[in-house]
Every structure is written in structure tokens, then in C-alpha cells.
């Protein structure tokens, strides 16, 4: 990890997405999601204002967490699958 990157994270009071070994393999799922986000949002256009990036990010995160269809969940959005899961646990008690 670069020194400038580490310093910038400290200034922003953020934690790096790398583990104690200094690589991202121990956080592969987060890095995979970051890669999807960059490919599907960031690298698709030239951004002029920070507010545009923030809005696009919020929109993408909402879609990713709540509305995207997952084949392994029978083409059900994650939020809907989670709601059904917890409802099924409640009824089993």
C-alpha cells in the first residue's frame, strides 16, 4: 500500500480494505464488489462534479443491495430474500 494512500485514509478517518498482510486477498469479497462498482459506475463516464459521483454511487448501492436479481436466490432481490428468510425463522419458533 502506498504511503500517500495510507496518509489520505488517516486524514479521512477511514480504514484500508487490506488486512494485516498488506494485500487484499483477505478481503476478496469487498474487493470484488469494489471492482464491480468501478466497472459499472465509475469507469462508464467522465465525472465533472463530486455530487454526480455521490448520487450515482447511492443509486448503484441501493440497486446492488436491494433490487438486483440473483439467480441463486431464484431471481429474487437480496432485500426481498432476506425479508423472507427472517419471516420463515419467525414462523418456525
C-alpha positions as CSV (number, residue, x, y, z in Angstrom):
1,X,0.0,0.0,0.0
2,X,1.4,3.4,-0.9
3,X,2.3,5.9,1.9
4,X,0.2,8.6,0.3
5,X,-2.8,6.4,0.2
6,X,-2.3,5.4,3.8
7,X,-2.0,9.0,4.9
8,X,-5.1,10.0,2.9
9,X,-7.1,7.3,4.7
10,X,-5.9,8.5,8.1
11,X,-6.9,12.1,7.2
12,X,-10.3,10.9,6.2
13,X,-10.5,8.7,9.3
14,X,-11.1,5.6,7.1
15,X,-9.7,2.1,7.3
16,X,-7.9,0.4,4.4
17,X,-9.6,-2.5,2.7
18,X,-6.5,-4.6,3.2
19,X,-5.6,-6.8,6.0
20,X,-2.6,-7.1,8.3
21,X,-0.6,-8.7,5.5
22,X,-0.9,-5.6,3.3
23,X,-2.8,-7.3,0.5
24,X,-6.4,-7.5,-0.5
25,X,-6.8,-11.3,-0.7
26,X,-8.1,-11.5,2.8
27,X,-10.9,-9.1,1.9
28,X,-11.6,-10.6,-1.6
29,X,-15.4,-10.2,-1.4
30,X,-15.2,-6.4,-0.7
31,X,-12.6,-6.0,-3.4
32,X,-14.8,-7.9,-5.9
33,X,-17.7,-5.6,-5.1
34,X,-15.4,-2.6,-5.4
35,X,-14.4,-3.9,-8.9
36,X,-18.0,-4.2,-9.9
37,X,-18.8,-0.7,-8.7
38,X,-15.8,0.8,-10.6
39,X,-16.7,-1.1,-13.8
40,X,-20.4,-0.5,-13.7
41,X,-20.4,3.1,-12.4
42,X,-17.1,4.9,-12.2
43,X,-15.4,4.0,-15.5
44,X,-18.5,4.3,-17.6
45,X,-18.3,8.1,-17.9
46,X,-16.3,11.2,-17.2
47,X,-17.4,12.8,-14.0
48,X,-17.4,16.6,-13.7
49,X,-18.7,17.0,-10.1
50,X,-18.4,15.1,-6.9
51,X,-22.2,15.3,-6.3
52,X,-22.7,13.4,-9.6
53,X,-20.5,10.6,-8.4
54,X,-22.1,10.5,-5.0
55,X,-25.6,10.3,-6.4
56,X,-24.6,7.6,-8.9
57,X,-22.9,5.7,-6.0
58,X,-26.0,5.9,-3.8
59,X,-28.2,4.7,-6.7
60,X,-25.9,1.8,-7.5
61,X,-25.6,0.7,-3.9
62,X,-29.4,0.8,-3.5
63,X,-29.8,-1.3,-6.6
64,X,-27.0,-3.8,-5.6
65,X,-28.3,-4.3,-2.0
66,X,-32.0,-4.2,-2.6
67,X,-33.1,-4.7,-6.2
68,X,-30.7,-6.7,-8.3
69,X,-31.9,-10.2,-9.2
70,X,-29.8,-13.1,-8.1
71,X,-30.1,-16.5,-9.8
72,X,-29.0,-18.3,-6.7
73,X,-32.0,-16.7,-4.9
74,X,-34.4,-17.8,-7.6
75,X,-34.1,-14.4,-9.3
76,X,-35.2,-12.6,-6.1
77,X,-33.7,-9.3,-5.0
78,X,-31.4,-9.6,-1.9
79,X,-33.6,-7.4,0.4
80,X,-36.7,-9.5,-0.5
81,X,-34.9,-12.8,0.1
82,X,-33.6,-11.5,3.5
83,X,-37.1,-10.4,4.5
84,X,-38.5,-13.9,3.5
85,X,-35.7,-15.6,5.4
86,X,-36.4,-13.8,8.7
87,X,-40.1,-14.3,8.3
88,X,-39.6,-18.0,7.9
89,X,-37.4,-18.1,11.1
90,X,-40.1,-16.2,13.0
91,X,-42.8,-18.8,12.0
92,X,-40.6,-21.8,12.9
93,X,-40.4,-20.7,16.6
